[in-house]
């Protein structure tokens, strides 16, 4: 059985320590602040990035570079390794298409190589949760095919909910009308957003006030856990430079369910450019 590596993109928001420990191959997605490009060697800290957004500096994103993907995959091919790539949702970025295109080119050049690309239809720690599952299965000696099949099934049970602090970021990203953004901001409306089964961002509910919105997220979580209540890989909490709010959401979840295994991470720039500072979300497994 050939050795296989697990690769993903920066969008997965996994802790650096986890990436390094398990030698996860990372494909960069790029972002800009006032047309200055970052994301491949040149980086802003999380605080610098979100402070720039708070200062109303223009933030935008770009998908992965096919040439960079090619170099990364070709290196693995030369080492005689197969690749399991766990990708950001195809409905939210062109990065998935770039990966699939390059994977085809590499397989033409190295016919003995197996490259499996999984469209997670998810983002951030949703991808991260599937990567954790893949890492565990590889450690158990499972093949790339067995691991990919398990990930394809598990991705259907990912649940992501989040709220944003400033609706104008969603408007600028084309996710919300100007009128809705203005009225929602004035009325302190917090739309609860989720990534649906097609990998698209949709509004699940609208609640007034941040704490009420977080309580509603936990209510929704309870309603959707089903048989997965005791089958969690971890509970992921993501935030846009809003650690205090993230800890409050964790507190609500612990009080309701008693979960102990959490990963709390800041949302990276390639997603944060659209969600903005103050965003708080949770990912878990549900029915």
C-alpha positions as CSV (number, residue, x, y, z in Angstrom):
1,X,0.0,0.0,0.0
2,X,1.5,3.4,-1.1
3,X,2.0,6.1,1.5
4,X,-0.4,9.0,1.1
5,X,-0.2,12.6,2.2
6,X,-3.1,14.8,3.3
7,X,-3.4,18.3,1.8
8,X,-5.8,21.2,2.1
9,X,-5.8,25.0,1.8
10,X,-5.3,27.8,4.3
11,X,-9.1,28.2,4.5
12,X,-9.2,25.2,6.8
13,X,-8.0,27.4,9.7
14,X,-6.3,24.5,11.5
15,X,-3.8,25.3,14.3
16,X,-0.2,25.6,13.0
17,X,0.9,23.0,15.5
18,X,-1.6,20.4,14.2
19,X,-0.5,21.1,10.6
20,X,3.2,20.7,11.5
21,X,2.7,17.6,13.7
22,X,0.8,15.7,11.0
23,X,2.7,17.1,8.0
24,X,-0.4,18.5,6.3
25,X,0.4,20.0,2.9
26,X,-1.1,23.5,2.7
27,X,-2.1,25.2,-0.6
28,X,-2.3,29.0,0.0
29,X,-5.4,31.1,-0.8
30,X,-4.5,34.8,-1.2
31,X,-6.0,38.0,0.2
32,X,-5.5,41.7,-0.3
33,X,-5.7,44.7,1.8
34,X,-6.0,47.9,-0.3
35,X,-4.6,45.9,-3.3
36,X,-1.5,44.7,-1.4
37,X,-1.3,40.9,-1.8
38,X,-0.7,38.6,1.1
39,X,-0.9,34.8,1.7
40,X,2.2,33.2,0.4
41,X,5.2,34.1,2.6
42,X,4.0,37.6,3.3
43,X,1.4,37.6,6.0
44,X,-0.4,39.9,8.4
45,X,-1.1,38.8,11.9
46,X,-4.7,38.1,12.7
47,X,-4.9,41.3,14.8
48,X,-3.3,43.3,12.0
49,X,-5.7,41.9,9.4
50,X,-8.9,42.5,11.4
51,X,-7.7,46.0,12.6
52,X,-7.3,46.9,8.9
53,X,-10.9,45.8,8.3
54,X,-12.1,47.7,11.4
55,X,-10.4,50.8,9.8
56,X,-12.6,50.2,6.7
57,X,-9.6,49.2,4.5
58,X,-10.7,47.3,1.4
59,X,-10.2,43.5,1.9
60,X,-10.6,40.9,-0.9
61,X,-9.6,37.3,-1.7
62,X,-8.1,35.3,-4.5
63,X,-8.2,31.5,-5.0
64,X,-5.2,29.2,-5.2
65,X,-2.5,29.6,-7.9
66,X,-2.4,26.5,-10.3
67,X,1.4,26.9,-10.6
68,X,1.8,26.7,-6.8
69,X,-0.5,23.6,-6.7
70,X,1.4,22.0,-9.5
71,X,4.8,22.4,-7.7
72,X,3.4,21.1,-4.4
73,X,1.8,18.0,-6.0
74,X,4.7,17.3,-8.3
75,X,7.0,17.2,-5.3
76,X,4.8,14.5,-3.7
77,X,4.7,12.6,-6.9
78,X,8.5,12.5,-7.1
79,X,8.6,11.1,-3.6
80,X,6.3,8.3,-4.7
81,X,3.4,9.4,-2.5
82,X,-0.4,9.5,-3.2
83,X,-2.4,12.6,-2.3
84,X,-5.8,13.0,-0.5
85,X,-6.8,16.6,-0.9
86,X,-9.6,17.9,1.3
87,X,-10.8,21.1,-0.3
88,X,-12.7,24.2,0.5
89,X,-16.3,24.3,-0.8
90,X,-16.6,24.5,-4.5
91,X,-19.6,26.7,-4.1
92,X,-17.6,29.4,-2.2
93,X,-14.4,29.5,-4.2
94,X,-12.7,28.6,-7.5
95,X,-9.9,26.9,-5.6
96,X,-11.6,23.5,-5.9
97,X,-11.6,23.7,-9.7
98,X,-7.9,24.6,-9.7
99,X,-7.1,21.6,-7.6
100,X,-9.0,19.2,-9.8
101,X,-7.4,20.7,-12.9
102,X,-3.9,20.3,-11.6
103,X,-4.6,16.9,-10.2
104,X,-5.5,15.7,-13.7
105,X,-2.3,17.1,-15.1
106,X,-0.1,15.4,-12.5
107,X,-1.9,12.1,-12.9
108,X,-1.2,12.3,-16.7
109,X,2.5,12.7,-15.9
110,X,2.6,10.1,-13.1
111,X,0.0,7.4,-14.1
112,X,0.9,5.3,-11.1
113,X,-0.1,8.0,-8.7
114,X,-3.4,8.3,-7.0
115,X,-4.8,11.7,-6.3
116,X,-8.3,11.9,-4.7
117,X,-9.8,15.4,-4.3
118,X,-12.8,15.8,-1.9
119,X,-15.1,18.7,-2.2
120,X,-16.0,19.2,1.5
121,X,-18.9,21.6,0.7
122,X,-17.7,23.3,3.9
123,X,-15.2,25.8,5.2
124,X,-12.8,26.6,8.1
125,X,-12.9,24.0,10.8
126,X,-15.5,22.1,8.8
127,X,-12.6,21.2,6.6
128,X,-10.5,20.8,9.6
129,X,-12.8,18.3,11.2
130,X,-12.6,16.1,8.1
131,X,-8.8,16.5,8.0
132,X,-8.6,15.3,11.7
133,X,-10.7,12.2,10.7
134,X,-8.4,11.5,7.8
135,X,-5.3,11.9,10.0
136,X,-6.7,9.4,12.5
137,X,-7.6,6.9,9.8
138,X,-4.2,7.1,8.2
139,X,-2.6,6.5,11.6
140,X,-4.8,3.4,11.9
141,X,-3.3,2.0,8.7
142,X,-6.3,2.7,6.5
143,X,-5.8,3.1,2.7
144,X,-6.3,6.3,0.9
145,X,-9.5,4.8,-0.7
146,X,-10.9,3.7,2.7
147,X,-10.1,7.1,4.1
148,X,-11.6,9.0,1.2
149,X,-14.8,7.0,1.4
150,X,-15.2,7.7,5.1
151,X,-14.7,11.4,4.5
152,X,-17.2,11.5,1.7
153,X,-19.8,10.0,4.1
154,X,-18.9,12.2,7.1
155,X,-19.0,15.5,5.2
156,X,-22.8,15.1,4.9
157,X,-23.0,15.5,8.7
158,X,-21.0,18.7,9.1
159,X,-23.0,21.5,10.7
160,X,-21.7,25.1,10.6
161,X,-23.5,28.0,12.1
162,X,-22.2,31.5,12.7
163,X,-23.1,35.1,13.2
164,X,-21.4,38.3,12.0
165,X,-20.9,41.6,13.8
166,X,-21.1,43.9,10.8
167,X,-23.5,43.1,8.0
168,X,-21.8,45.5,5.6
169,X,-19.0,43.0,5.1
170,X,-21.5,40.5,3.7
171,X,-23.0,43.2,1.5
172,X,-19.6,44.0,0.1
173,X,-19.0,40.3,-0.6
174,X,-22.3,40.1,-2.4
175,X,-24.1,38.0,0.2
176,X,-26.6,40.7,1.4
177,X,-28.4,43.6,-0.1
178,X,-27.5,47.2,0.9
179,X,-30.9,47.8,2.3
180,X,-30.8,44.6,4.5
181,X,-27.3,45.5,5.7
182,X,-28.4,49.0,6.7
183,X,-31.7,48.0,8.3
184,X,-30.1,45.0,10.1
185,X,-27.3,47.1,11.5
186,X,-29.7,49.8,12.8
187,X,-32.0,47.2,14.4
188,X,-29.0,45.1,15.8
189,X,-30.2,42.2,13.8
190,X,-27.8,39.2,13.8
191,X,-28.6,36.8,11.0
192,X,-27.6,33.2,11.9
193,X,-25.8,31.9,8.8
194,X,-25.0,28.3,7.8
195,X,-23.4,26.4,5.0
196,X,-26.0,24.2,3.5
197,X,-25.7,20.8,1.8
198,X,-24.8,22.4,-1.5
199,X,-21.8,24.2,0.2
200,X,-23.5,27.6,-0.1
201,X,-23.9,30.3,2.5
202,X,-27.5,30.8,3.5
203,X,-29.4,32.6,6.3
204,X,-31.0,30.2,8.7
205,X,-32.6,32.8,11.1
206,X,-32.5,36.4,12.2
207,X,-32.2,37.3,15.8
208,X,-31.8,40.6,17.6
209,X,-28.7,40.9,19.7
210,X,-25.5,38.9,19.9
211,X,-26.2,36.9,23.1
212,X,-29.7,35.9,21.9
213,X,-28.2,34.8,18.6
214,X,-25.6,32.6,20.4
215,X,-28.4,31.0,22.5
216,X,-30.3,30.4,19.3
217,X,-27.2,28.7,17.7
218,X,-27.0,26.4,20.7
219,X,-30.8,25.6,20.4
220,X,-30.3,24.8,16.7
221,X,-27.4,22.6,17.6
222,X,-29.4,20.6,20.1
223,X,-32.2,20.2,17.5
224,X,-29.7,18.9,14.9
225,X,-27.3,16.6,16.8
226,X,-29.5,13.5,16.6
227,X,-27.5,10.3,16.9
228,X,-24.3,12.2,16.6
229,X,-24.6,13.7,20.1
230,X,-22.0,11.4,21.4
231,X,-20.0,10.9,18.2
232,X,-18.2,14.3,18.0
233,X,-14.6,14.5,16.7
234,X,-14.3,17.8,18.4
235,X,-16.4,21.0,18.7
236,X,-14.9,23.7,16.6
237,X,-15.4,27.4,17.4
238,X,-14.1,30.0,15.0
239,X,-14.0,33.7,15.5
240,X,-13.0,36.9,13.8
241,X,-10.6,38.3,16.4
242,X,-13.4,37.9,19.0
243,X,-11.9,35.5,21.6
244,X,-14.2,36.7,24.4
245,X,-17.3,36.0,22.3
246,X,-15.9,32.6,21.3
247,X,-15.3,31.7,24.9
248,X,-18.9,32.8,25.7
249,X,-20.3,30.5,23.0
250,X,-18.1,27.6,24.3
251,X,-19.6,28.3,27.8
252,X,-23.1,27.9,26.5
253,X,-22.3,24.7,24.7
254,X,-20.5,23.2,27.7
255,X,-23.5,24.1,29.9
256,X,-26.0,22.5,27.5
257,X,-24.1,19.4,26.4
258,X,-21.1,18.9,28.7
259,X,-18.6,18.6,25.8
260,X,-14.9,18.9,26.7
261,X,-13.0,18.6,23.4
262,X,-12.9,22.0,21.7
263,X,-10.7,23.6,19.1
264,X,-11.0,27.4,19.2
265,X,-9.3,29.3,16.3
266,X,-9.3,32.7,14.7
267,X,-10.9,32.7,11.2
268,X,-8.1,33.3,8.7
269,X,-8.1,36.2,6.2
270,X,-9.3,34.2,3.1
271,X,-12.6,33.7,4.9
272,X,-12.5,36.6,7.3
273,X,-12.3,39.1,4.4
274,X,-16.0,38.3,3.8
275,X,-17.2,37.6,7.3
276,X,-15.4,40.4,9.1
277,X,-14.2,41.1,12.6
278,X,-16.5,40.0,15.4
279,X,-17.7,36.9,13.6
280,X,-18.3,33.8,15.8
281,X,-19.3,30.3,14.7
282,X,-19.4,26.7,15.6
283,X,-18.9,23.5,13.7
284,X,-20.0,20.0,14.9
285,X,-21.5,16.7,13.6
286,X,-25.2,16.4,13.3
287,X,-27.9,14.1,11.8
